[in-house]
Amino acid sequence: MADDVGVSLKGRVSAEEWQARVDCAALYRLVALHSWDDMIFTHISMRVPGPDHHFLINPYGMFFEEITASSLVKVDLEGAIVAPTPYYINPAGFTIHSAIHAAREDALCVIHLHTDAGVGVSAQQDGLLPISQNSLLVLPNLAYHDYEGVALNLDERERLVKDLGEKKMMLLRNHGTLSVGASAAEAFIGIFFLERACAQQVNAVSGGRDKVLIAPEAAQLETVGQSKGLGMVSGLAWPGLLRKLDRHLPGYDS
C-alpha cells in the first residue's frame, strides 16, 4: 500500500466524501496555523456522509500542517480501517471520537486539542471562570469529563458521552479541550472561543486568583441567549479562514 502515498483521492470517492475530506484537512491545517497542535498527537474527525457512520481521522505520524484531504484515514465505529490506505491511526483518538460520533447524530465534526492554556484551565479546580466575553459565550455549552488516563480504555466512551450530554464543548480534566459541530465551521468556531477563553483565563489568574474580576450575574444571564449565535457566525468566518489558509498553508485540498 506504500505506493498509494501522495495519490489524490479526488474523483475516486464520492463528491460528498471529498468535501468532508477537504473540510477536515482544512481544520488540521487551521489548528497548526493557530499553533494549537501537539506534534502528531490530538485529533480532529469528520463523519463521512452516508448511512455507514464512517469517519475520517488523521494518519498517525503526520504533523497537522502536512495533512491533506487524501491522506485522511476512513474508519468505522469499531476502529477498523474501511478504505485502502498506507497509514494507520492512534487508538487513543479513536476512543474519544468514535464515542461521540456514535452517540450524537449532530456530531459531524469533533475537534480535540492539548493546548497549554486548555490543559491549564482543565486542571484548575474551578474550571472555566465567567471572566471574559469569550468565556461567557462558551459556558452555557460547556461540559466536563474527569481524567481517566490516556484514552485507550473503550469503557470510557460511555462515561464521556454521558458527561458531554447535549453540550457542544467540553473540558477534559487534566487533558484538554473538545468541540463538537454539525459542520467543520461550527466545530472550529466552538474550539476557537473555548481556546481563547482558556488563554484569557490563564493570563488573568497569573496575577493571583483573588485579583480576578467575575462578570456581573446579570451579564452572565444575558449571554446565555447570546451564546446561541455562535453557530450562526461560524458560516461567516469559515470562508475567510479558508482564504487565510490558502495564503499561509495551501495544499490541504489535495
C-alpha positions in Angstrom: 0.0 0.0 0.0 3.0 2.3 0.3 2.6 3.1 -3.5 -0.6 4.9 -2.6 1.2 7.6 -0.6 0.6 11.0 -2.2 -2.1 9.8 -4.6 -5.1 12.1 -4.7 -8.5 10.6 -4.0 -10.3 13.3 -5.8 -12.6 11.6 -8.3 -12.1 8.3 -6.6 -14.5 8.9 -3.8 -18.0 10.5 -3.9 -18.3 14.3 -4.1 -19.7 14.3 -0.6 -16.9 12.4 0.9 -14.3 14.5 -0.9 -15.9 17.7 0.5 -15.7 16.1 4.0 -12.1 15.3 3.4 -11.3 18.8 2.3 -13.0 20.4 5.2 -11.4 18.0 7.7 -7.9 18.6 6.3 -8.5 22.3 6.4 -9.3 22.0 10.1 -5.9 20.2 10.7 -4.1 23.0 8.9 -6.0 25.7 10.7 -5.2 24.2 14.1 -1.5 24.1 13.1 -1.7 27.7 11.8 -3.1 28.8 15.3 -0.2 26.8 17.0 -2.7 24.6 18.8 -1.3 21.3 17.5 0.6 18.9 19.7 3.1 17.5 17.3 1.5 14.2 15.9 -1.0 13.9 18.9 -4.6 15.0 19.4 -7.2 14.6 16.7 -9.9 16.0 14.5 -12.6 13.8 13.0 -15.3 14.3 10.4 -18.2 12.0 9.6 -18.4 10.8 6.0 -21.9 11.5 4.6 -23.9 8.3 4.3 -25.6 5.6 6.4 -22.4 3.8 7.5 -21.3 6.1 10.3 -17.7 6.0 8.9 -15.5 8.9 9.9 -12.2 10.5 8.8 -9.3 10.9 11.2 -5.6 11.8 10.9 -2.9 9.3 9.9 -0.8 8.6 12.9 2.7 10.1 12.5 1.8 13.1 10.2 2.1 16.6 11.5 -1.1 18.7 11.2 0.4 21.0 8.6 1.2 18.0 6.4 -2.3 16.5 6.4 -4.2 16.5 3.1 -7.7 15.5 2.1 -6.4 12.3 0.5 -4.2 11.3 3.5 -7.0 11.2 6.0 -7.9 7.6 7.1 -11.5 6.4 6.9 -12.6 4.1 9.8 -15.8 2.6 11.2 -17.1 3.0 14.8 -15.1 -0.1 15.8 -11.9 1.4 14.7 -11.5 -0.8 11.6 -9.9 1.0 8.5 -12.5 0.7 5.8 -10.7 2.1 2.7 -7.2 1.3 1.3 -4.5 3.5 2.9 -0.8 3.2 3.7 -1.4 4.8 7.1 -2.8 3.7 10.5 -4.4 5.6 13.3 -3.8 6.4 17.0 -6.1 4.2 19.2 -6.5 7.0 21.8 -8.0 9.3 19.1 -10.4 6.5 18.0 -11.7 6.0 21.6 -12.8 9.6 22.1 -14.0 10.4 18.6 -15.9 7.1 17.9 -17.8 7.6 21.2 -19.1 11.0 20.2 -19.8 10.1 16.6 -21.8 7.0 17.6 -23.9 8.8 20.2 -24.6 12.2 18.6 -26.2 12.5 15.2 -25.3 16.2 15.2 -21.7 15.4 15.8 -20.5 15.6 12.2 -17.2 17.0 13.3 -15.2 16.6 16.6 -12.0 18.6 17.5 -9.9 17.6 20.5 -6.8 19.6 21.5 -4.0 19.6 24.1 -3.0 23.3 24.2 -1.1 24.8 27.1 -4.0 27.1 28.0 -6.7 24.5 27.5 -4.9 21.9 29.7 -4.1 24.6 32.2 -7.7 25.6 32.7 -8.8 21.9 32.7 -6.5 21.3 35.6 -7.9 24.3 37.6 -10.4 23.2 40.3 -13.0 25.9 39.3 -12.7 25.1 35.6 -13.6 27.9 33.2 -14.5 31.1 35.1 -17.0 33.7 33.9 -14.4 36.4 33.5 -14.3 37.3 29.8 -16.8 37.7 27.0 -15.5 34.6 25.3 -15.9 32.5 28.5 -19.5 33.8 29.0 -20.4 32.7 25.4 -18.8 29.3 26.0 -20.1 28.4 29.5 -23.8 27.6 28.6 -22.5 24.9 26.2 -19.6 23.6 28.3 -19.4 20.1 29.8 -16.6 18.4 31.9 -15.2 14.9 31.9 -12.8 13.6 34.6 -9.4 12.3 33.6 -9.1 8.5 33.4 -5.6 8.3 31.8 -4.6 8.0 28.2 -7.9 7.3 26.3 -7.2 3.7 25.4 -10.0 2.1 27.5 -13.1 1.6 25.4 -15.2 1.5 28.6 -14.5 5.2 29.0 -16.6 6.0 25.9 -19.9 5.6 27.8 -18.9 7.9 30.6 -17.5 10.5 28.2 -20.7 10.6 26.2 -22.8 10.8 29.4 -20.8 13.8 30.6 -21.0 15.6 27.3 -24.8 15.2 27.1 -26.2 17.7 24.6 -23.4 20.2 25.1 -21.1 21.2 22.2 -17.9 21.9 24.1 -16.0 20.1 26.8 -13.1 20.5 29.2 -11.5 17.1 29.7 -9.9 17.4 33.1 -6.1 17.4 33.2 -6.2 16.7 29.5 -7.5 19.4 27.1 -10.4 20.8 25.2 -13.1 19.4 22.8 -15.6 20.9 20.4 -18.5 19.2 18.5 -20.2 20.7 15.5 -22.7 20.0 12.8 -20.0 21.2 10.3 -16.3 21.9 10.2 -17.1 25.6 10.6 -19.2 25.2 13.7 -16.7 22.9 15.4 -13.9 25.3 14.7 -15.7 28.4 16.0 -16.5 26.4 19.1 -12.9 25.4 19.8 -11.7 29.0 18.9 -13.9 30.6 21.5 -13.1 27.9 24.1 -9.3 28.2 23.5 -9.5 32.0 23.6 -11.4 31.9 26.8 -8.8 29.5 28.4 -5.9 31.6 27.2 -7.5 34.7 28.7 -8.1 33.0 32.0 -4.5 31.8 32.2 -3.4 35.4 31.7 -5.9 36.7 34.2 -5.1 34.4 37.1 -1.3 34.8 36.6 -1.7 37.8 38.9 -3.5 35.8 41.5 -7.0 34.2 41.6 -8.1 36.8 44.3 -7.5 39.6 41.8 -9.7 38.3 39.1 -13.0 40.1 38.4 -16.0 37.8 37.9 -18.5 39.1 35.4 -21.8 40.5 36.9 -24.5 37.9 37.2 -26.9 39.9 35.0 -24.3 39.9 32.2 -23.8 36.1 32.7 -27.6 35.6 32.3 -27.7 37.9 29.3 -25.1 35.9 27.4 -26.9 32.6 27.8 -29.2 33.6 25.0 -26.5 35.3 23.0 -24.3 32.2 23.0 -26.7 30.5 20.7 -25.4 32.8 17.9 -22.0 31.1 17.8 -23.3 28.5 15.3 -24.6 31.3 13.0 -21.3 33.3 12.9 -19.4 30.2 12.0 -20.7 30.4 8.4 -19.5 34.0 8.2 -16.0 33.2 9.5 -15.3 29.9 7.6 -14.7 31.4 4.0 -12.2 33.9 5.5 -10.5 31.1 7.4 -10.1 29.1 4.2 -8.7 32.2 2.4 -6.2 32.7 5.2 -5.2 29.0 4.9 -4.7 29.3 1.2 -2.3 32.1 1.8 -0.3 30.5 4.6 -0.7 26.7 4.4 -2.0 25.8 0.9 -2.3 22.2 -0.4 -4.8 20.8 2.1 -7.3 20.1 -0.7 -5.1 17.6 -2.5 
